[in-house]
Amino acid sequence: MRKGILNLNEIKDKILAIKGKDIDITINRGRKKYDRFSGVVENIYPSVFTVKIFNDRQLKNVTCSYSDVLCGDVLISEKM
């Protein structure tokens, strides 16, 4: 269900503005399961964007779509 008041173009612009900056990302995996990561928005494509995740021992990439952000399944907050 749509929660936000932004449209996809506004979300793409906001993701483009935080490219290369440190972010915290929370992904709703369903059934009250959430994954929380810290990382950097690495690449931006027409329908998805990738986030490089920094773990203790390994580097990992996560791909998210703009519609996931629009629906509230992916929450992004910029680190200060």
Secondary structure, 3 states (H helix, E strand, C coil): CCCCCCCHHHHHHHHHHCECCEEEEEEEEECCEEEEEEEEEEEECCCEEEEEEECCCCEEEEEEEHHHHHHCCEEEEECC
